[in-house]
Amino acid sequence: MPERRLNVYYLPQFVPEHELAGGTVIVIDLLRASTTICQALASGARDVVPFVEVGDAVGAAVKLERAQIVLGGERRGERLGGFDLGNSPAEYTPDVVFGRRVLFTTTNGTLALQHARLAGRVLVGAIVNLSAVTASVRDDRQVDIVCAGTAGHVTREDILAAGAIVHQLNASQTGGWQTNDAADAARREWEELLTASRAAGRTASEQLSVELRTTAGGRNLLAIGLDDDLVDCAQIDRLDVVPELDVAAWRIHVP
């Protein structure tokens, strides 16, 4: 059987774009872009269009029928002026986004998506869609998990989510993955969390929401009063969606 590769990269800049070409990439920005994209699409949004620059998102909005779009995004964790929504998953409810296109820009997640644009498939992974995204790649030959990080720094929340995916793929019947050192380390981080949850008498989701409070991204959200987002982003398998970036059309949708 040909070798099957499973790699984790703690930041986009840790892997050249050309090394991602042709394979499947799962982009993770757990707090919060990945989770919010999953929620928007699960709530019936037509699609999500990611933008690196705020001005580009605003410029695109001007050219479209305003009633058919939602402007969503953040900088430094907080909603942008003039935008309809920020980057909290709970904001993206069906009554707000159903049937509408979401123009979306965030500090880290949309940059990571752009970095993966040469891949054969680009998926959005989070904890809320853990089993769904894992199942969608279990038969692929190469899977690269790219963590967005925060402002160029490695973040434990993304590593935990990546480790959860590696853990599930290794536990699946297909198994047999050749992993890099970062994938092995991320898997151990997740398995340590599972052990801690059992010792504390908590569910894995409860334990994750506790541990997110100590991560860099979690502390940033606590500082601006967005405690509830940590709980929302820690809910394992709450959503059954696998967002995929159509690179040619540059939109994220559920095929």
C-alpha positions as a printed Julia matrix, in Angstrom:
255×3 Matrix{Float64}:
   0.0    0.0    0.0
   1.39   3.47  -0.86
   2.5    5.55   2.1
  -0.18   7.79   3.58
   1.08  11.06   5.05
  -0.45  13.05   7.9
   1.33  16.26   8.82
   0.62  19.08  11.26
   2.13  22.53  10.88
   1.82  24.83  13.87
   1.85  27.96  11.68
   1.35  28.55   7.94
   4.89  29.86   7.59
   6.25  26.51   8.8
   5.39  24.94   5.41
   6.0   26.46   1.96
   2.85  26.82  -0.12
   4.17  24.53  -2.87
   4.55  21.64  -0.4
   0.79  21.73   0.13
   0.03  21.49  -3.58
  -2.19  18.63  -4.68
  -2.98  17.2   -1.26
  -5.76  17.83   1.23
  -5.3   20.68   3.68
  -7.35  21.2    6.83
  -7.08  24.78   8.05
  -7.66  25.31  11.78
  -8.27  28.61  13.55
 -10.17  27.26  16.53
 -10.66  30.65  18.23
 -12.6   31.51  16.25
 -12.7   31.69  12.46
 -12.95  27.94  11.83
 -15.74  27.52  14.34
 -17.62  30.56  13.06
 -17.39  29.44   9.43
 -18.8   26.04  10.43
 -21.62  27.73  12.33
 -22.48  30.12   9.5
 -22.8   27.3    6.98
 -24.69  25.07   9.4
 -27.11  28.0    9.86
 -27.81  28.02   6.15
 -25.49  30.71   4.83
 -25.16  30.44   1.07
 -21.37  30.55   1.35
 -18.54  32.36   3.12
 -16.09  34.47   1.13
 -12.79  34.97   3.02
 -10.82  38.22   2.73
  -7.37  38.98   4.11
  -7.87  42.75   4.04
 -10.77  44.66   5.6
 -10.92  47.08   2.68
 -11.35  44.25   0.18
 -14.33  42.87   2.11
 -15.93  46.31   2.28
 -15.23  46.92  -1.4
 -16.89  43.64  -2.37
 -19.94  44.48  -0.26
 -20.46  47.74  -2.14
 -20.8   45.82  -5.42
 -23.45  43.42  -4.14
 -27.1   43.65  -3.14
 -26.81  44.59   0.54
 -29.83  42.53   1.59
 -28.17  39.4    0.19
 -24.92  39.65   2.15
 -23.62  39.76   5.69
 -20.36  41.53   6.56
 -18.58  39.64   9.3
 -15.16  39.9   10.83
 -12.82  41.17  13.49
  -9.49  42.7   14.3
  -7.9   42.11  17.7
 -10.92  39.98  18.52
 -13.53  42.71  18.23
 -16.16  43.43  15.59
 -15.1   45.86  12.9
 -16.86  49.2   12.63
 -19.7   49.12  10.11
 -19.8   45.31  10.03
 -22.97  43.35  10.75
 -21.3   40.66  12.83
 -18.03  39.96  14.55
 -16.33  36.58  14.87
 -18.44  34.94  17.59
 -20.09  31.71  16.41
 -23.28  32.48  18.36
 -23.89  35.56  16.2
 -24.28  33.5   13.02
 -27.83  32.29  13.54
 -30.23  31.17  10.78
 -32.34  34.29  11.11
 -29.28  36.42  10.32
 -27.36  34.42   7.7
 -29.74  31.92   6.1
 -29.56  32.15   2.29
 -27.07  35.01   2.43
 -23.43  35.3    1.42
 -21.06  36.06   4.31
 -18.11  38.32   3.46
 -15.63  37.44   6.16
 -12.27  38.78   7.33
 -10.3   37.84  10.43
  -6.84  38.45  11.82
  -5.45  34.94  11.34
  -7.86  32.45   9.79
  -8.31  34.04   6.39
  -4.53  34.35   5.99
  -4.14  30.63   6.64
  -6.79  29.83   4.04
  -4.92  31.9    1.46
  -1.69  30.03   2.28
  -3.4   26.73   1.38
  -4.7   27.82  -2.02
  -2.5   25.41  -4.02
  -3.91  22.31  -2.32
  -6.19  19.88  -4.11
  -8.79  20.24  -1.33
  -8.97  22.9    1.38
 -11.23  22.11   4.31
 -12.07  24.08   7.45
 -11.58  22.08  10.63
 -12.65  22.77  14.19
 -13.79  20.93  17.29
 -17.47  21.48  16.49
 -17.1   19.45  13.27
 -14.34  17.09  14.47
 -15.84  13.76  13.42
 -17.3   15.13  10.19
 -14.01  16.6    8.94
 -12.07  13.53  10.07
 -14.4   11.19   8.2
 -14.1   13.29   5.06
 -10.31  12.78   4.81
  -9.81   9.27   6.2
  -9.26   7.75   2.73
  -6.97  10.52   1.41
  -3.31   9.84   0.65
  -1.92  13.06   2.13
  -3.49  15.32   4.73
  -1.75  18.48   5.95
  -3.27  20.21   8.97
  -2.31  23.89   9.01
  -2.84  25.87  12.22
  -3.49  29.58  11.86
  -1.86  30.68  15.12
  -2.23  34.19  16.5
  -0.3   37.1   14.98
   2.49  34.79  13.85
   2.73  32.93  17.15
   1.92  29.28  17.82
  -1.28  28.79  19.83
  -2.16  25.78  21.94
  -5.85  25.92  21.02
  -5.06  25.16  17.38
  -2.62  22.42  18.39
  -5.3   20.75  20.51
  -7.78  20.77  17.63
  -5.14  19.4   15.26
  -4.29  16.72  17.81
  -7.94  15.71  18.07
  -8.05  15.13  14.31
  -4.8   13.13  14.35
  -6.11  11.08  17.29
  -9.32  10.21  15.45
  -7.57   9.37  12.2
  -5.13   7.07  13.98
  -8.03   5.38  15.76
 -10.01   4.82  12.54
 -10.06   1.47  10.77
  -8.13   2.88   7.82
  -5.23   3.95  10.1
  -1.69   3.47   8.83
  -0.64   7.11   8.67
   2.97   8.25   8.5
   3.07  11.32  10.74
   5.51  14.16  11.25
   6.83  15.15  14.69
   4.33  17.98  15.07
   1.41  15.62  14.39
   2.68  13.22  17.07
   3.13  16.05  19.57
  -0.33  17.46  18.86
  -1.91  14.02  19.29
  -0.21  13.63  22.68
  -1.53  17.06  23.75
  -5.09  15.97  22.92
  -4.72  12.6   24.59
  -3.41  14.3   27.74
  -6.55  16.47  27.7
  -8.72  13.35  27.45
  -6.88  11.83  30.43
  -7.34  15.05  32.41
 -11.06  15.11  31.6
 -11.54  11.6   32.97
  -9.56  12.41  36.1
 -11.68  15.52  36.72
 -14.99  13.82  35.96
 -15.63  16.15  33.05
 -16.59  15.54  29.44
 -13.89  16.21  26.88
 -15.8   19.33  25.77
 -15.96  20.61  29.34
 -12.26  19.98  29.85
 -11.4   21.72  26.6
 -13.43  24.8   27.51
 -11.5   24.97  30.81
  -8.12  24.61  29.12
  -8.95  27.15  26.43
  -9.06  29.78  29.15
  -5.28  29.4   29.57
  -4.3   29.55  25.89
  -3.13  32.72  24.17
  -6.28  33.06  22.11
  -8.46  32.2   25.08
  -6.87  34.84  27.27
  -7.4   37.41  24.53
 -11.12  36.6   24.41
 -11.46  36.68  28.18
  -9.86  40.12  28.21
 -12.61  41.52  25.96
 -15.48  39.73  27.72
 -16.1   36.95  25.21
 -16.02  34.07  27.69
 -18.98  32.31  26.07
 -17.07  31.87  22.83
 -14.67  29.52  24.59
 -17.54  27.22  25.53
 -19.06  27.4   22.05
 -15.75  26.57  20.37
 -15.19  23.56  22.64
 -18.37  21.64  21.78
 -17.18  18.41  20.16
 -19.24  17.29  17.15
 -21.99  19.87  17.63
 -22.15  20.39  13.86
 -22.18  17.96  10.95
 -20.66  20.17   8.25
 -17.39  20.06   6.33
 -16.74  23.53   4.87
 -14.64  23.39   1.71
 -12.88  26.26  -0.04
 -13.58  26.39  -3.77
 -10.3   28.02  -4.7
 -11.31  28.91  -8.27
 -14.48  30.69  -7.12
 -12.85  31.73  -3.82
 -15.78  30.81  -1.6
 -16.27  28.39   1.25
 -19.34  26.2    0.99
 -20.65  22.76   1.9
 -20.49  20.68  -1.32
